[in-house]
Amino acid sequence: MPAQDTTEYNGHTNYATWATNLWISNDEGTYYRTYEAETEAADERDRVEAVREAAASVWNSRQPAGLHADVKMDWQTFVREVDWSTVTVL
């Protein structure tokens, strides 16, 4: 796995943003919860918060593989690197 940094990664702002978007959209339940929350959001701030909550739910599921394996750092450090304004399932 490449080190997390601010370099563009697979068309996303950086690795953290790419991984977050992948794992939110890759799990069916998380995808649909995020989609519903995003479509019900009153504004961009609410939409971004809905996406952050979805990412946190994936992280808190403590799956042995997946996002945990990709992150390899604590959640607080990881989320500071995510460009939340570009993470979406819409």
Secondary structure, DSSP 8 states (H G I E B T S, - for coil): -----SS-BTTBSSHHHHHHHHHHHHSHHHHHHHHHHHHH-SSHHHHHHHHHHHHHHHHHTT-SSTHHHHH-S-HHHHHHH--GGG----
